[in-house]
Amino acid sequence: MFALYITHPQVLIDPAVPVPDWGLSERGRERALLAADADWARQIGRFVASTERKAIETADILAGGRIPVETDHAMGENDRSATGFLPPPAFEAAADEFFAHPETSFRGWERAVDAQARIVAAVERVLAGHDPTVPIAFVGHGGVGTLLKCHLKGTSIRRDGDQPGGGGNLFAFRLADRAVTCDWTPIESWKGF
């Protein structure tokens, strides 16, 4: 059986609102609704989301009211509160540093090695009590999703494994051995297995 790691699609960016409270933009909602109509979305028997609003909104749309969405604070994005909102060019440069120097904090950000340990532990904790015959989806964020994928693939932390296009992607892995079976794919394009 399989698991998915799904990143929230586009958000409504508001520098006056704390990043964890950002919701999906109109485009993000459209993409999530398109994905919710796919056969693979209806196969998912369990959704576990980060406690950030954009992740919960994405999971709720994908679950379509069929099943409740669980949340887990440990699945949150890497903690970047030390710098607050960074405009896109500055954020991209900061993210480059975050991945390039995983054992060093960028201006007070959570270190990549710590964020990776946290997301891996959260996923493993959920899977330890999960029925392996039921497909499961983890809904979260690009940074920690990339860190999880690096761990599952046995590679070092690096940004070249990051999702393309800024959000709304998924990768799949087998529950039996945690092998990644599908790399980042837009949620509305994936056809399932």
Secondary structure, 3 states (H helix, E strand, C coil): CEEEEEECCCECCCCCCCHHHCCECHHHHHHHHHHHCCHHHHHCCEEEECCCHHHHHHHHHHHCCCCCEEECHHHCCCCCCCCCCCCHHHHHHHHHHHHHCCCCCCCCCCCHHHHHHHHHHHHHHHHHCCCCCCCEEEEECHHHHHHHHHHHHCCCCCHHHCCCCCCCEEEEEECCCCCEEEEEEECCCCCCC
